[in-house]
Amino acid sequence: MLASAPAHADVSWDAPDGCPDADAVRAQVAQQLGREPADGDLDVELRVARDGDRWRLDMTAGGGERTLEAATCDELAQSAALIVAMTIEAAESDAVDVASLGDLERPPAPVLTRRREIDISDREASPPPPWKLRGRVFAVGDLGTMPEPAIGAGGAIELALGAWGIEVTAARMAPQRETVPGMPDNGAEMSLTTIATRLCYTAVRRRFASSGCVGGEVEIVGAEGFGFDDPIGRTTTFGGGPQLAIAWAYRVLGPIAARVDVATGILVVRPVLIEGTTGAVIHDPNVLIWRGSFGFEATW
C-alpha cells in the first residue's frame, strides 16, 4: 500500500535546429527513469534558446520555473533529461495519499528527506570560467616572403575572455637559397622567422568554432652570402606589416581540436637582401604575402 504510483508526465521540448529533437530528449528521460514516462498530469515544458556563445534552457514543471545554461545544446539536453527524471521521481514520492491509509502511520520523514537531498531542480548552473587559455602547434606554408613557396612549423598561445582573445604566434620556415640574377654561383642562404600578435573573435557552435583575427607580423630574415670574392657574414633583416586571418576548428576529443588557418599580410617594410659591395639585389619579397597552416589546439 505504501508503493508510489507512477507519475504521469507530459514532456514538451522546443529547441532550434542543431539541438537534439524531442524524441531524443524523451529517450534520455526514459533512460534516467528506467522506463518510459507516461503522458498525463505532470506538464514539463522545456524551451531552449541561444544566448551569445552559450545555450539557455527555460524549464516549467509542476508550477515552478528555473533556468539552466550550458556551453552546448547537447549538454543542456542531458541536464534537462536528468532534472525531468528526478522531478518525476519526486512527484511519485509525493503521490502517496497518506490520508487514504486510515490508521496507518505516516511514512517516516527521513525517506522523503533522502529523496529531496538528490533533487537538483533548485540548484543554479555553475557559471563558466571567464578566462580561457588556448595553445596550439601547427605546420605552416608561406607564399611570397621567401624566394620559393616555403614550409615550416610553429606554435601559438591565446588568452581569451568570452569570445574575444589576444594571441601570439611564432613560426620558422625551412632555409632556402637565392642567387643574384645573372650570377648563378653568387647569392645567399636565407632563413625566415615570423612573430605575430593578433586580436581574434571566435564563435562556437557545438563542436565547431570559427575565428576572425586582425593584427601585425614581424618578419626576421637571416642570410649568409656565398660565391662572392669577399666573404659575407651572416646578416639579419627585419620587415613586417598588418595581417588578417580566418580560422576554423573542430573539437575532436575533449579539449583537443583540429584547426586550419589562412592569413594574408601586407609587407609595409620589406626585408630586401642586397649585396653590400656590388649593390646587387639578392631577394625582394612580395608586398602581399599568404600563409596557411594546419595543426592541433588545446583549450583550458
Number of C-alpha atoms within 10 A of each C-alpha: 9 12 9 14 14 14 21 16 21 16 21 15 19 16 17 12 7 10 19 17 14 16 11 15 23 21 15 21 26 18 15 17 17 10 10 14 20 14 12 11 11 18 16 20 18 22 15 21 16 16 11 11 15 16 20 19 24 16 21 15 19 13 8 10 13 13 17 18 23 20 16 18 24 16 15 20 26 16 19 22 24 22 19 26 23 21 21 23 18 17 19 16 20 14 14 16 13 15 10 8 12 8 8 11 9 12 11 8 8 9 10 13 10 10 13 14 8 10 16 13 20 11 10 11 12 9 8 12 9 8 13 16 15 17 18 20 20 20 18 22 18 20 18 18 24 24 17 12 13 19 19 17 17 19 18 18 18 21 18 20 14 16 15 18 20 18 19 17 18 17 20 19 20 14 15 16 18 21 19 16 13 7 9 10 13 17 26 25 15 23 18 23 17 18 17 20 20 20 18 22 17 19 15 17 16 17 12 15 16 17 18 19 20 18 18 17 22 19 20 18 20 19 23 16 21 18 14 14 7 9 10 17 9 12 12 14 14 16 17 21 18 17 21 19 20 18 19 18 22 19 18 12 10 8 11 18 20 18 21 18 19 17 18 17 21 18 23 12 14 18 22 16 23 16 17 9 9 8 9 13 15 19 22 15 18 17 15 15 17 19 19 19 20 20 18 19 21 17 17 11
